[in-house]
């Protein structure tokens, strides 16, 4: 089959599989994200090996586009009004989940004999949450509840805390192992996060006042995509976090563009096709066989991360006097883990090559588990909190 025909046929088939997953997701307890990932696993190298190279070679571009849209949508949730309503809870819970998860995983691994250096790195990696899967489960639910708004606010800043903590962990391990350049990870983190916020600002501030003028009250799709791609391209070019840059831009536009009635609806309308391709290719790239190779260390990592997320969310919610539903279900909703964690693992493996095999095997194997089952936990949490009355600040 000619390459162009193969590409078009594969994209069409993937989108139709996404429709099937959406249909099944509405009639089963499984969220569509998990179903699409399972379809991807079945079609990928681990099982049928049916994904053509003409599609798989574009995985990085598709991933970046999907995550840019997710970042933009998440940033739109970080409005002044949302922080006035939930800001204290967002701050307490997000910080508590990050710290407690890291400590729980680190201590659990040390207790079974893992070296302190590896335990610190894996603990920091465990703190990251996958924003794409979490956001899609919320969108699929169709519920705009106080809990869903709180959850999206927490997830929006969760990766920023995780990146900062990971940089601290890298610096600490460098000091323990007496390596040179222990402060370099901190400098890199400041550049990555600070640069991303700067780019989001220089694109977002003028966009807040200029968009939505051609078609009054609602930015056109061309405007929305132009902004997202421009922001992402600049961030990738300057090697800063494109996810945080897109979040910053979305937050700025959402707060400053008073003439917008629906500034983010256009992105929501086009996001899903990209997400279908992204999740299916992500599923195809998962090495499911790694689940059987995790062993004791991988099992402890998974169990400790679950315990850390649950207890961290409960402690953070208790600290700001949140309601019972927030205490009990926020940790469950934050189980998905994917690309950010793997990126951290690759960075740690490159910096400490003697531990490369252990770090990558554990993180990638655990990611398979949390990518497949994490969205199910999020789906359950959203169902259990539909009628929850979330305390304000």
RASULDA-V694126 format. One record per pair of residues at least 24 apart in sequence whose ideal C-beta (glycine too) atoms are under 7 Angstrom apart, sorted by the first residue. I is the first residue (numbers start at 1). J is the second residue. Records with the same first field share a line. If there is no record, write none. Layout:
BEGIN
I->J ; J
END
This chain:
BEGIN
3->54
6->52 ; 54
7->54 ; 55
10->52 ; 54 ; 55
14->276 ; 277 ; 280
15->273 ; 276
17->280
18->276
25->140
30->376
31->137 ; 140 ; 375 ; 376 ; 379
32->140
33->133 ; 136 ; 137 ; 279 ; 375
34->372 ; 375 ; 376
36->276 ; 279 ; 280 ; 283
37->279 ; 282 ; 283 ; 371 ; 372
38->283
39->280 ; 283
40->279 ; 280 ; 281 ; 282 ; 283 ; 284
41->283 ; 284 ; 286 ; 288
43->284
44->283 ; 284 ; 285 ; 286
45->284
46->287 ; 288 ; 289
51->284
56->281
59->281 ; 285
62->274 ; 277 ; 278 ; 281
63->278 ; 339
64->232 ; 242
65->274
66->132 ; 274 ; 275 ; 278
67->132 ; 243
68->228 ; 232 ; 242 ; 246
69->228 ; 267 ; 271 ; 274
70->131 ; 132 ; 135
71->243 ; 246 ; 247 ; 250
72->228 ; 246 ; 249 ; 250 ; 267
73->135 ; 250 ; 264 ; 267 ; 268
74->131 ; 135 ; 152 ; 155 ; 156 ; 247 ; 250
75->156 ; 246 ; 247 ; 248 ; 249 ; 250 ; 251 ; 254
76->250 ; 254 ; 263 ; 264
77->149 ; 152 ; 153 ; 156
78->153 ; 156 ; 251
79->254 ; 255
80->255
82->149 ; 153
84->393
85->392 ; 393
86->149 ; 150 ; 153
87->393
88->320 ; 393
89->150 ; 317 ; 320 ; 322 ; 326
90->150 ; 153 ; 154 ; 157
92->316 ; 319 ; 320
93->154 ; 313 ; 316 ; 317 ; 330
94->154 ; 157 ; 158 ; 161
95->161 ; 316
96->312 ; 315 ; 316 ; 319
97->309 ; 312 ; 313 ; 316 ; 331 ; 334
98->127 ; 158 ; 161 ; 162 ; 165
99->312
100->308 ; 311 ; 312 ; 315
101->126 ; 127 ; 305 ; 308 ; 309 ; 312
102->126 ; 127 ; 165
104->304 ; 307 ; 308 ; 311
105->301 ; 304 ; 305 ; 308
108->300 ; 304
109->297 ; 300 ; 301
112->296 ; 297 ; 300
114->297
116->176
117->173 ; 176 ; 177
118->355 ; 358 ; 359
120->169 ; 172 ; 173
121->169 ; 173 ; 348 ; 359
122->301 ; 359 ; 362
124->165 ; 166 ; 169
125->166 ; 341 ; 344 ; 345 ; 363
126->301 ; 305 ; 308
127->162 ; 165
128->159 ; 162 ; 337 ; 340 ; 341 ; 344
129->155 ; 158 ; 159 ; 334 ; 336 ; 337
130->336 ; 337 ; 338 ; 339 ; 374
131->155 ; 159
132->338
133->336 ; 338 ; 371 ; 374 ; 375
134->333 ; 336 ; 378
136->275
137->375 ; 378 ; 379 ; 382
138->382
141->382
143->382 ; 386
145->385 ; 386
146->388 ; 389 ; 390
147->325 ; 326 ; 385 ; 388 ; 390
148->382
150->326 ; 390
151->330 ; 333
155->334
156->247
159->243 ; 340
160->193 ; 244
162->340
163->189 ; 192 ; 193
164->189
166->344
170->348 ; 351
191->240
192->240 ; 241
193->241 ; 244
195->238 ; 240
196->235 ; 240 ; 241 ; 244 ; 245 ; 248
197->244 ; 248
199->231 ; 234 ; 235 ; 238 ; 240 ; 245
200->231 ; 245 ; 246 ; 247 ; 248 ; 249 ; 252
201->248 ; 252
203->227 ; 230 ; 231 ; 249
204->248 ; 249 ; 252 ; 253
205->252
207->253
208->252 ; 253 ; 256 ; 257
211->257
212->257 ; 259 ; 260 ; 263
217->259 ; 260 ; 261
218->261 ; 262
219->260 ; 263 ; 266
220->266
221->266 ; 270
224->266 ; 267
228->267
282->338 ; 371
286->368 ; 371
287->364 ; 368
288->368
290->361 ; 364 ; 365 ; 368
291->365 ; 368 ; 369
293->361 ; 365
294->362 ; 365
297->362
298->362 ; 365 ; 366
301->362 ; 366
302->366 ; 369
306->335
309->334 ; 335
321->391
322->391
323->388 ; 389 ; 390 ; 391
325->384 ; 385 ; 388
326->390
329->381 ; 384 ; 385
332->377 ; 380 ; 381
333->377 ; 378 ; 381 ; 382
335->370 ; 374 ; 377 ; 378
336->370 ; 371 ; 374 ; 375 ; 378
337->367 ; 370 ; 371 ; 374
338->367 ; 371
341->367
342->367
END
